[in-house]
Amino acid sequence: MKLTALALNILLICSAEAALRGQKESKRSLETSDNSTTRAGHHCPEGYSETHEGPFPLDNSERLLLREGVISALPEDLCTNAAGGKNVMLVIGDGMGWEMIRAGAIAKDIKDELMDMGCNPNTGCEGVAAVAAKHAFDGRTLDHYYTSGRGKGLSFQKLADYGLVTTSAMVIQKPEDGAHYAPARSLLEGEVSDHFNGMAPLALDDCTGKPIDFNPADYEREGGNMVMWDDLKGGRFPWDERYYQTGPFNDGFDPEFIMRHATDSANTAGALATGHKASVNMMSVNLYEEDVSTILEDAMKCGKAGGVVSSVPVLHATPGSFVVHSNNRNNGPQMQRSFEKVNPTYAAGTCSGRTAPSPEHLNKMRPGGSLSSQWTLIEQNPNVSAAHFYDPLEGLDPNEDHHVMVCFGGSLTPSRQSNAPYRGLDDSYSNRYCSRGSVDRDTDGVPTGVTVTTSSETCDHYSAEEVAQIPKMADHIKAAVEFLGKDDDGFFLMYEQGDIDWAAHANHMDDMLGAMFDLSDSVDVMLDWIYANGGWEKNALYVTADHDHYLTLHDNFPEVVANFLIDGESHKVTPQNNSNVNPWSVGVAAGRHEDDSKTTTEHIKDFATWTEEDIQNVAHFWGAFGSGGNGWGSHSTRPVPISYNGDDGCLKALEGHGYQVL
């Protein structure tokens, strides 16, 4: 298995034979020196701007594939062979790193085993069944499941092929304070939130006063603009044994390495959609903030159907990057106008605020509206049960240019939640800790700590009445695949389980496991459809993530999870002491990133709220060893898995290749 930095859109075009825009080939050689700096942490290589050429013209994937020998000749045009291509389904578990997949796989195996023993995951085990279950799981460890590689337990882990993908980011102009995330800055002046697409001057190099000449070298090692993966500092694989050791390490391994300059979902999803790397917050635009065609748009250009489905708002970072072009994921009006212009065949997700189509656009789709002859709007309704939610799809056909917009949650439901209902470890959609906390401050307003305010009483994410109105994620996927699958020319579908990421940001294992189960069930639906509709000769399926978080399981995690289920207390897999407050964000606000008297991990612990007893009770923690249990709540740079089938060798042909600066 090789570590690959391949942009996944390249492998999608191999299967779909639909044109994309190329991203990665051979890296230009640049002479660099990290001895010269002008801003804190900002490297200025000697002679950089004066001696090197500017960017090459925009390239496309066909030329990349030809150079790499994956195809023997360039197709005649964008849509050559499109009718003979495959349906392509890309599944993105947002934030779904290797350890999170393992947690979900183990939890699902445990739950299934307990059900076979006569236990109810909602209420636990009783009598003789409880005694037998306690005995069966006594001493159960990670070794009883898996400790490296692909593993098993979730539906997508059965797919034929497996690999790892890096999720790099950019550092342009200057790094973010504390290097928490990579900066939201393009090759145009200022932050992307300062202006609309392209509406800013070229950013100038601090060293030369000239426009920045993008440097594809590593930021920390060589003073370039890329945040590259380092096997020495981060380990060759996500399951490197040193993540499970307290250190210190004298071999170059750095447990804080993956905590610096993380990407975000807009950046990575945009790269998957277009093949162009951009910066944090940027959605399917290049570094000059110019629109770049997405695989969904290219599929539709070739007569195919194209759709997105998400468990979070439909214009949120990941789904939005396939149907929106915006330099800033927070610019609602810009995103909404772009979505209306892209006009996908199918879009489904929660509808909430700036990350939903505009009210004016939705009104046009309603009966009597100017778009009602093309669009059908399906909205959550208190008078319609989940079983009948998709009845309006009856008779609709993408071959007739019918388009579908699906809205649930958000403003359509009393709880106004922005993601699909969390089902939890016990599948009950109830009985969870609603983690809360507040930031303590001194008289000058400087953060000094975090106080947990989570109630000892469990709460529901949605009411039972609301849950009854909203289809399960697997049912959302079934409706989307069956509708798009009617298209005679085929389709592209991106499905995102976005609340895996949201749960991980909250350090909330109970919510995260339920979201993992949603993704696994939904992939099962996709597999059933694939096997009934041409198999792998006609379909390709990829399941991956846009980035990782920082989760570590203790060896007794399986026994602990089993005991919570046996006792009917599965919500306790997330401690009551969880605050849902990001400790390093608070630390940076307190200026701790400028205090070298402690390590980053030690500073974070001052703002974490779990006790050592909590960590032992739940057999896992977030962040580096010593950071306090709920000691991260952010993305990391660790590579993520990809499981796939129907690829016909495309990914293997490109695995391990570099990239080209365009």
NUSEVO-519395 format. One line per field, with one value per residue (C-alpha): x, z, y negated; residue number from 1; residue in one letter. Coordinates in steps of 0.02 Angstrom, whole numbers. Each point is the difference from the previous one (the first is absolute). Example, Ala and Ser with C-alpha at 12.3 -4.5 7.8 and 13.67 -1.06 7.14 Angstrom:
! residues 2
px 615,69 .
pz 390,-33 .
py 225,-172 .
k 1,2 .
r A,S .
! end
This chain:
! residues 662
px 0,71,-37,-75,-21,-115,-147,-146,-88,132,-54,-182,30,88,-158,-129,95,-63,126,64,135,171,93,149,153,186,52,108,170,24,156,-53,75,-92,122,-88,-163,-101,-153,-9,6,2,149,76,114,147,-23,-174,-104,140,65,-151,-136,-181,-141,-26,-165,-152,13,-129,-10,9,175,53,-64,86,167,-16,-42,-172,-82,82,-75,-96,-188,-73,-98,-65,-140,86,-50,-112,-147,107,68,-48,-115,115,-45,117,-33,87,-4,42,145,-4,178,68,-26,-178,-38,72,-107,-155,43,33,-157,-107,74,-32,-178,-38,76,-103,-159,39,10,-176,47,-89,124,-126,-32,145,6,-101,15,95,39,86,108,48,39,111,95,18,75,107,178,-49,134,44,103,-163,-50,141,151,54,-55,-174,-90,-180,-169,-74,-74,131,143,-56,46,138,132,76,129,44,-19,84,-104,123,-33,83,87,-4,42,14,-47,-147,35,52,8,-168,-64,81,-47,-152,105,19,124,-107,27,-77,-112,-129,-137,51,-68,-105,76,152,-37,169,175,136,83,179,150,69,177,-5,-152,-55,-153,20,77,-79,132,-52,130,-46,-37,87,150,37,-91,-126,-188,-54,-33,73,-11,158,19,136,-100,-172,34,-19,-176,-145,16,181,31,74,-171,-41,155,35,176,113,68,179,-29,-77,-182,-101,-177,-38,50,-176,-70,79,-70,-151,-108,-188,-140,-23,182,6,-174,40,157,-101,-130,118,178,61,73,-51,6,-110,-181,13,-129,40,101,186,128,-43,-182,-57,-138,61,-121,-53,-24,-187,-7,103,-113,-153,84,16,-184,15,-94,95,-48,55,-74,58,-49,43,-50,2,115,115,186,5,-163,9,170,-80,-141,71,148,49,162,-81,-109,-84,-57,-182,-63,146,-25,-187,18,131,-112,-141,117,74,-178,39,-120,-21,44,-50,47,-55,-56,65,52,142,46,-168,-71,-69,-184,-28,74,-105,-157,35,-2,-168,-161,-35,180,104,104,-142,-9,179,23,-95,27,-22,-5,-21,-181,-78,-148,108,87,174,-79,-88,132,59,-171,22,141,-128,-2,151,138,168,-13,-143,111,-88,101,-27,37,-19,-6,-14,47,54,-141,-122,1,-33,170,85,145,122,39,-94,-56,141,-47,136,90,-166,-96,-135,12,-18,79,162,105,-21,177,20,131,45,166,66,85,100,-41,86,-105,144,-55,61,-95,-159,-146,-112,-186,-64,-156,-1,-169,10,-82,-60,78,-173,-167,-77,-132,134,98,-158,-8,180,59,155,158,-7,-174,62,136,-122,-112,147,78,-165,-43,171,15,-143,112,38,174,49,34,122,-50,95,-68,72,-28,46,-48,140,107,-120,0,189,14,-103,107,-167,27,-184,-55,149,-35,-180,55,124,-143,-101,141,22,-187,-5,146,-93,-143,121,74,-172,-39,168,-21,-174,54,150,120,178,3,-123,35,144,-10,128,-14,125,17,49,111,28,-24,107,-79,92,-80,63,26,-156,-116,-100,-35,-50,-120,-77,-28,-86,-118,-29,-44,-115,110,78,-10,139,126,11,40,-119,154,9,-11,-21,126,155,146,135,-113,-20,188,42,-124,93,166,68,73,126,52,146,9,-116,-33,-159,-66,30,-86,-150,-20,-33,-160,-56,-134,8,78,124,-141,-108,135,15,-189,-28,166,38,57,12,165,177,43,-6,-119,-143,-122,-103,164,-23,-169,82,60,171,117,10,-34,-170,-56,-86,-100,-59,-59,-34,150,78,177,1,45,137,75,15,37,148,19,31,-86,25,-6,-115 .
pz 0,-49,72,-139,-22,-149,-27,-1,-142,-115,43,-21,-179,-36,46,-65,-156,32,-12,152,33,41,158,34,-93,22,119,-65,81,101,92,174,162,165,78,-51,85,10,98,143,-81,-178,-101,-145,-107,-75,-182,-1,-93,-110,-74,-28,-129,41,-10,-153,-95,62,-42,-6,58,-173,-29,172,-31,-169,74,136,-127,73,-169,-170,-89,38,-27,-141,118,178,-28,-109,66,132,-46,23,167,175,132,131,184,117,186,117,185,56,122,-5,41,24,189,-17,-127,119,143,-108,-64,175,71,-139,24,187,-23,-126,116,147,-103,-48,187,26,61,-51,-43,61,172,27,53,137,110,-70,-161,100,95,-160,-89,141,-3,-190,-4,155,-52,-180,-79,-165,-45,-11,-146,-98,32,-176,-180,-75,141,-6,77,-109,-172,-99,77,-111,-159,-101,3,138,20,88,-60,63,33,-18,22,-52,101,-103,56,185,116,118,182,90,-166,49,-179,-161,-41,-105,-123,-188,-119,13,137,172,66,-116,115,-44,-177,-128,-130,-80,64,77,-61,-17,166,11,61,161,-58,-173,-6,-157,-25,91,-108,69,69,4,130,179,110,161,-73,-156,13,-135,-4,19,161,-46,91,90,35,128,105,-23,-30,-161,42,105,113,43,173,67,0,139,102,118,-62,1,-168,-61,-177,-77,36,59,67,-26,-183,-59,101,-108,-155,-23,-154,0,-94,-131,-53,-10,-73,-131,-45,-14,-107,-117,15,53,170,81,175,153,-24,-191,-97,-178,-49,-33,98,-102,50,-176,-22,-43,-73,116,-45,30,-126,-126,19,-32,-148,-75,24,164,159,145,183,179,163,173,181,28,-95,-186,-35,145,-39,-70,-98,-48,-81,-133,-41,45,-47,141,70,173,73,112,-141,-6,-139,-114,31,-27,-166,-57,47,-103,-148,15,7,50,-38,182,167,173,176,145,-48,122,-26,-116,-37,-82,-165,19,49,-169,-91,100,-35,-186,18,90,-99,-106,10,-153,22,50,-171,22,188,131,178,135,175,174,52,170,-93,-101,76,-48,-88,-123,-7,-174,-77,-111,-93,-80,-187,-3,-124,-27,-185,-7,80,167,146,185,155,170,162,178,173,25,-11,-46,172,175,68,-145,-4,-145,-27,-14,163,101,31,128,44,50,-159,107,-68,182,171,-30,93,-78,37,49,79,27,-9,161,-16,111,28,-164,-97,-27,3,154,-12,-50,112,-46,4,-68,91,85,-84,-176,-143,-176,-157,-83,80,-38,-105,-106,-22,-65,-140,-61,-101,60,-97,-87,-63,-64,-97,-66,-70,-79,-82,-68,-74,-74,-58,-122,-108,-162,-10,180,150,127,184,148,170,157,180,65,182,30,-5,106,135,-3,18,158,60,8,-26,21,-140,-109,9,-52,-149,-48,4,-114,-127,7,-25,-144,-88,18,-97,-136,-10,-17,-144,-84,5,-75,-135,-96,141,-7,-190,4,168,104,186,107,188,81,109,-26,155,168,180,145,88,97,68,156,-12,103,-108,-59,177,55,-146,28,185,-36,-119,118,140,-110,25,-171,11,130,-135,-8,174,84,24,-187,-34,-190,11,-110,123,-119,-73,178,30,-153,55,166,-91,49,-173,41,165,-23,183,-37,-147,-101,80,175,-42,-71,159,95,-102,-10,120,8,153,-4,69,-149,-121,86,8,-186,-60,-128,-13,-128,-33,45,157,148,-76,116,-85,-99,-50,-183,-87,-164,-163,-20,-146,19,-162,-19,-72,-164,-37,-178,-137,-187,-24,-136,59,-19,179,6,-159,79,180,75,-141,38,-67,-127,40,-126 .
py 0,-168,-169,-103,-186,27,-116,120,-86,75,176,-47,-54,165,92,-123,-53,-176,-141,-90,-126,70,-33,106,61,-32,-137,-143,-6,-158,-57,-51,-57,-11,-120,-162,-54,-160,52,123,171,-71,63,-99,110,-93,-52,77,-131,-66,161,111,-4,-32,127,108,-21,96,184,140,179,77,-68,58,176,5,-52,132,136,34,-37,25,-151,-158,16,-104,-110,-10,123,130,172,-80,109,155,-57,49,-67,-74,-11,-92,16,-122,36,-176,8,191,51,175,4,-63,136,129,-67,14,174,67,-79,72,174,-10,-59,138,131,-60,3,180,35,-68,-174,-161,-140,-130,74,120,182,81,153,147,-95,-137,124,91,-163,-65,164,-1,-175,14,-44,-39,-112,-82,153,99,-113,-83,-110,-49,-13,15,89,60,-34,-138,25,-95,99,144,-93,80,-136,-105,-137,-162,-179,-157,-156,-143,-185,-163,-134,-161,-177,47,144,-3,-44,158,94,74,7,-54,-180,-48,-99,17,-82,-157,-127,26,138,76,-65,-179,5,93,116,-80,-175,-41,-46,130,39,-58,99,-74,36,-81,-113,92,113,165,136,159,118,184,48,44,-150,52,92,-102,-165,41,-19,182,94,168,165,57,187,-35,-123,75,183,96,59,-69,151,-34,76,-162,-83,124,-37,-144,-41,-95,58,-17,65,-156,45,-150,31,-186,3,45,-146,-136,-87,114,-11,-27,88,-136,12,189,26,-131,98,160,-88,-93,64,-172,-31,-163,-72,20,-58,0,101,57,-151,-8,-100,-155,26,46,129,175,128,142,182,-23,-143,98,152,-107,-83,174,38,93,-38,-76,-10,-26,65,-49,23,-184,-159,28,-148,38,18,177,17,-183,23,110,-122,-171,-111,-116,-67,3,138,-131,-115,55,-115,45,185,-9,-91,125,148,-71,-17,176,71,181,140,48,-80,59,-53,-106,-175,-128,-180,-50,182,35,-62,-175,-20,-84,150,123,-102,13,190,6,28,-152,-62,-39,159,116,82,61,14,99,-60,133,-75,71,-20,40,77,121,150,58,149,-118,-137,52,32,-156,89,115,-31,-116,40,-86,45,-125,-134,18,-68,35,-105,86,-101,64,-63,-180,-125,139,79,-69,52,-92,121,-19,184,163,80,79,182,36,161,80,-51,-81,-179,-54,12,-95,-127,-172,-58,-182,-112,-181,-92,-76,-171,-116,-183,-45,125,121,183,95,163,91,49,146,-37,167,57,170,26,71,-92,32,-75,-1,41,169,-88,-84,161,82,-131,16,151,90,-40,170,-45,-168,92,130,-138,-92,153,64,-170,-37,180,-28,-111,93,-77,37,-109,-68,-7,-69,52,-78,54,-171,24,124,-157,-101,134,10,-189,21,148,94,186,46,-116,48,186,-25,-104,138,125,-116,-1,189,30,-123,84,165,-80,-55,174,79,-119,32,189,-17,-122,61,37,-67,-1,-144,-80,-66,-37,-94,-25,-119,-153,-181,-6,84,-59,63,149,135,160,87,187,40,-106,154,59,-175,-25,171,-35,-166,89,146,-120,-104,-153,-23,-189,7,42,-190,-66,-123,-108,-32,-187,-15,-143,6,-9,-61,-136,-62,21,-104,-134,-2,-26,170,27,-135,81,119,50,147,113,-22,159,-68,-164,94,101,-163,-20,183,60,189,78,144,107,-51,56,168,22,-29,78,-134,-180,-140,-88,46,99,-117,-127,39,118,-125,-77,-44,-21,-49,74,80,30,189,97,82,168,31,159,24,118,-14,-113,109,-34,-189,-42,130,-72,-172,52,-90,-127,-182,-154,-138,-184,-82 .
k 1,2,3,4,5,6,7,8,9,10,11,12,13,14,15,16,17,18,19,20,21,22,23,24,25,26,27,28,29,30,31,32,33,34,35,36,37,38,39,40,41,42,43,44,45,46,47,48,49,50,51,52,53,54,55,56,57,58,59,60,61,62,63,64,65,66,67,68,69,70,71,72,73,74,75,76,77,78,79,80,81,82,83,84,85,86,87,88,89,90,91,92,93,94,95,96,97,98,99,100,101,102,103,104,105,106,107,108,109,110,111,112,113,114,115,116,117,118,119,120,121,122,123,124,125,126,127,128,129,130,131,132,133,134,135,136,137,138,139,140,141,142,143,144,145,146,147,148,149,150,151,152,153,154,155,156,157,158,159,160,161,162,163,164,165,166,167,168,169,170,171,172,173,174,175,176,177,178,179,180,181,182,183,184,185,186,187,188,189,190,191,192,193,194,195,196,197,198,199,200,201,202,203,204,205,206,207,208,209,210,211,212,213,214,215,216,217,218,219,220,221,222,223,224,225,226,227,228,229,230,231,232,233,234,235,236,237,238,239,240,241,242,243,244,245,246,247,248,249,250,251,252,253,254,255,256,257,258,259,260,261,262,263,264,265,266,267,268,269,270,271,272,273,274,275,276,277,278,279,280,281,282,283,284,285,286,287,288,289,290,291,292,293,294,295,296,297,298,299,300,301,302,303,304,305,306,307,308,309,310,311,312,313,314,315,316,317,318,319,320,321,322,323,324,325,326,327,328,329,330,331,332,333,334,335,336,337,338,339,340,341,342,343,344,345,346,347,348,349,350,351,352,353,354,355,356,357,358,359,360,361,362,363,364,365,366,367,368,369,370,371,372,373,374,375,376,377,378,379,380,381,382,383,384,385,386,387,388,389,390,391,392,393,394,395,396,397,398,399,400,401,402,403,404,405,406,407,408,409,410,411,412,413,414,415,416,417,418,419,420,421,422,423,424,425,426,427,428,429,430,431,432,433,434,435,436,437,438,439,440,441,442,443,444,445,446,447,448,449,450,451,452,453,454,455,456,457,458,459,460,461,462,463,464,465,466,467,468,469,470,471,472,473,474,475,476,477,478,479,480,481,482,483,484,485,486,487,488,489,490,491,492,493,494,495,496,497,498,499,500,501,502,503,504,505,506,507,508,509,510,511,512,513,514,515,516,517,518,519,520,521,522,523,524,525,526,527,528,529,530,531,532,533,534,535,536,537,538,539,540,541,542,543,544,545,546,547,548,549,550,551,552,553,554,555,556,557,558,559,560,561,562,563,564,565,566,567,568,569,570,571,572,573,574,575,576,577,578,579,580,581,582,583,584,585,586,587,588,589,590,591,592,593,594,595,596,597,598,599,600,601,602,603,604,605,606,607,608,609,610,611,612,613,614,615,616,617,618,619,620,621,622,623,624,625,626,627,628,629,630,631,632,633,634,635,636,637,638,639,640,641,642,643,644,645,646,647,648,649,650,651,652,653,654,655,656,657,658,659,660,661,662 .
r M,K,L,T,A,L,A,L,N,I,L,L,I,C,S,A,E,A,A,L,R,G,Q,K,E,S,K,R,S,L,E,T,S,D,N,S,T,T,R,A,G,H,H,C,P,E,G,Y,S,E,T,H,E,G,P,F,P,L,D,N,S,E,R,L,L,L,R,E,G,V,I,S,A,L,P,E,D,L,C,T,N,A,A,G,G,K,N,V,M,L,V,I,G,D,G,M,G,W,E,M,I,R,A,G,A,I,A,K,D,I,K,D,E,L,M,D,M,G,C,N,P,N,T,G,C,E,G,V,A,A,V,A,A,K,H,A,F,D,G,R,T,L,D,H,Y,Y,T,S,G,R,G,K,G,L,S,F,Q,K,L,A,D,Y,G,L,V,T,T,S,A,M,V,I,Q,K,P,E,D,G,A,H,Y,A,P,A,R,S,L,L,E,G,E,V,S,D,H,F,N,G,M,A,P,L,A,L,D,D,C,T,G,K,P,I,D,F,N,P,A,D,Y,E,R,E,G,G,N,M,V,M,W,D,D,L,K,G,G,R,F,P,W,D,E,R,Y,Y,Q,T,G,P,F,N,D,G,F,D,P,E,F,I,M,R,H,A,T,D,S,A,N,T,A,G,A,L,A,T,G,H,K,A,S,V,N,M,M,S,V,N,L,Y,E,E,D,V,S,T,I,L,E,D,A,M,K,C,G,K,A,G,G,V,V,S,S,V,P,V,L,H,A,T,P,G,S,F,V,V,H,S,N,N,R,N,N,G,P,Q,M,Q,R,S,F,E,K,V,N,P,T,Y,A,A,G,T,C,S,G,R,T,A,P,S,P,E,H,L,N,K,M,R,P,G,G,S,L,S,S,Q,W,T,L,I,E,Q,N,P,N,V,S,A,A,H,F,Y,D,P,L,E,G,L,D,P,N,E,D,H,H,V,M,V,C,F,G,G,S,L,T,P,S,R,Q,S,N,A,P,Y,R,G,L,D,D,S,Y,S,N,R,Y,C,S,R,G,S,V,D,R,D,T,D,G,V,P,T,G,V,T,V,T,T,S,S,E,T,C,D,H,Y,S,A,E,E,V,A,Q,I,P,K,M,A,D,H,I,K,A,A,V,E,F,L,G,K,D,D,D,G,F,F,L,M,Y,E,Q,G,D,I,D,W,A,A,H,A,N,H,M,D,D,M,L,G,A,M,F,D,L,S,D,S,V,D,V,M,L,D,W,I,Y,A,N,G,G,W,E,K,N,A,L,Y,V,T,A,D,H,D,H,Y,L,T,L,H,D,N,F,P,E,V,V,A,N,F,L,I,D,G,E,S,H,K,V,T,P,Q,N,N,S,N,V,N,P,W,S,V,G,V,A,A,G,R,H,E,D,D,S,K,T,T,T,E,H,I,K,D,F,A,T,W,T,E,E,D,I,Q,N,V,A,H,F,W,G,A,F,G,S,G,G,N,G,W,G,S,H,S,T,R,P,V,P,I,S,Y,N,G,D,D,G,C,L,K,A,L,E,G,H,G,Y,Q,V,L .
! end
